[in-house]
Amino acid sequence: MNTNETQVTRSMVKAMVKDILNKAALYTIFATAGIIISGAVWVGNIQTKVSDLEEYENNKDEIRGQQLLINAKLDFIIDKIEDIEQGLKENTQADALYRKESQKNIMELYKSKK
């Protein structure tokens, strides 16, 4: 091998090594960017969860107040339903008593006309 061929071979090897190192550096940059982006997304998700938790903590008393208000309204509605049921029972009993008395009066009236 002469000197020119050796220099060409060396130049080719240097170019190939330089190309490989450039590609390796490029892949390292992409991998690092991917890791940084993944980390940023992960931190962002944690920050969102912390923010949601802080918002819940800040609104906890308001939420409790709304729950108490809803429970009070439900209790009121249940009391009204119970009142209506009691009224229906009383009306049914009064209606039955009225019918019984009406039948009794009709029978007495019928007997007195005979």
Disulfide bonds with the S-S distance in Angstrom:
none
